[in-house]
Amino acid sequence: MSLQGTGALHVPGIWNDEQVKRWQVVTKAVHDKGGLIVCQLWHMGMRRTYALFSCSVYVTLGRVSHISLHGIQPVGPSPITFKGKTMSPSRELVDYEIPHELDLAGIKDVVKQYASAAQNGTFAIGVARDSSSSTQK
């Protein structure tokens, strides 16, 4: 739903115009076969790791395969590390980092990210008609 909220390889994105356009292709194919489609939004928060964000951004059909945020820390409701490990782009198991505890401004920003992604989702699934103004670039 946002670049900050991405937390795993191969997770679809919906935060920019290019992704919306690519989702429109998928949506049209589903609709052409009589199907229905929805856009599920989620923010990975503290389940994100720096190791994931050590490469460049590659997006295909709205799906993120590698991202580079260069130093943007995972965020969460508290600075408590998520237990377990995650797979890095080099296929190594790595620990989760300590997330940055969101303050009120950070929480408001995540809410705005959800609103933007929801709006982009309406463009992608064909509810809204003009996707030339997605709210996150």
C-alpha positions in Angstrom: 0.0 0.0 0.0 3.0 2.2 0.3 6.8 2.0 -0.2 7.3 2.4 3.6 4.7 -0.4 4.3 6.3 -3.0 1.9 7.9 -5.8 3.9 8.4 -8.8 1.7 9.7 -9.7 -1.7 7.1 -10.2 -4.5 4.4 -8.2 -2.7 2.0 -6.3 -5.0 2.1 -2.5 -4.8 -0.5 0.2 -5.4 1.2 3.4 -4.4 2.1 5.0 -7.7 0.6 5.6 -11.2 2.7 2.9 -12.9 1.4 0.3 -10.5 -2.2 1.5 -10.9 -1.9 1.2 -14.7 -0.5 -2.3 -14.5 -3.3 -3.4 -12.1 -5.8 -2.0 -14.6 -4.5 -4.6 -17.1 -5.1 -7.4 -14.5 -8.4 -6.0 -13.5 -9.6 -5.8 -17.1 -8.7 -9.4 -17.7 -10.6 -10.5 -14.6 -13.7 -8.4 -15.6 -13.5 -9.7 -19.2 -14.0 -13.2 -17.8 -16.9 -12.1 -15.6 -14.9 -12.1 -12.4 -14.7 -9.7 -9.6 -11.6 -8.3 -8.0 -10.8 -6.3 -4.8 -7.6 -4.6 -3.6 -6.5 -5.7 -0.2 -4.3 -3.2 1.7 -1.9 -3.8 4.4 1.2 -2.2 6.0 4.0 -4.6 7.1 5.1 -2.3 9.8 7.5 -4.0 12.2 7.7 -7.1 10.0 9.9 -5.3 7.6 13.7 -5.6 7.5 16.6 -3.4 6.2 18.0 -6.4 4.4 15.0 -6.4 2.1 15.6 -2.8 1.1 19.2 -3.1 -0.2 18.4 -3.3 -3.9 16.8 -1.0 -6.6 13.1 -0.9 -7.2 11.7 -3.3 -9.7 8.0 -3.4 -10.3 6.3 -5.8 -12.7 2.5 -6.0 -13.0 2.2 -4.0 -9.8 4.4 -6.6 -7.9 7.5 -5.4 -6.1 10.4 -7.7 -6.4 13.2 -5.5 -4.9 13.3 -2.1 -3.3 15.8 0.3 -1.9 14.8 2.6 0.9 18.4 3.2 2.1 18.1 3.7 5.8 14.3 4.0 6.3 13.7 2.1 9.5 10.7 -0.3 9.9 7.9 1.3 12.0 5.6 -0.1 14.6 3.4 0.7 17.6 6.5 0.2 19.9 10.2 -0.5 19.6 9.8 -4.2 20.1 11.4 -6.5 17.5 9.1 -9.0 15.7 10.2 -12.5 16.7 11.5 -14.8 14.0 13.4 -14.4 10.7 12.6 -13.3 7.2 14.1 -14.1 3.8 16.5 -11.5 2.3 16.8 -10.8 -1.5 20.0 -13.0 -1.3 17.8 -15.8 0.2 19.5 -15.6 3.6 17.4 -15.8 6.8 17.8 -12.5 8.6 16.5 -11.1 11.9 13.9 -8.3 12.0 15.1 -4.9 13.2 13.9 -2.9 16.1 11.1 -0.7 14.6 10.8 3.0 15.1 7.9 3.7 17.4 5.3 5.8 15.6 4.3 9.0 17.2 1.0 10.8 16.4 2.5 12.4 13.3 3.8 9.0 12.1 0.4 7.3 12.7 -1.3 10.1 10.8 1.1 9.5 7.9 0.3 5.8 7.8 -3.4 6.7 7.8 -2.7 8.9 4.8 -0.9 6.1 3.1 -3.9 3.9 3.5 -6.2 6.6 2.1 -3.9 7.1 -0.9 -3.7 3.3 -1.6 -7.5 3.0 -1.3 -8.0 5.8 -3.8 -5.4 4.2 -6.1 -7.2 0.8 -5.7 -10.5 2.4 -6.9 -8.6 3.5 -10.1 -7.0 0.1 -10.5 -10.3 -1.9 -10.2 -12.2 0.4 -12.4 -14.5 2.1 -9.8 -12.9 5.5 -10.4 -12.2 6.6 -14.0 -9.2 8.9 -13.8 -6.0 7.4 -12.5 -3.8 10.3 -13.7 -3.8 11.7 -10.2 -2.7 9.0 -7.8 -1.9 10.6 -4.5 1.6 9.0 -3.9 4.4 9.2 -6.4 
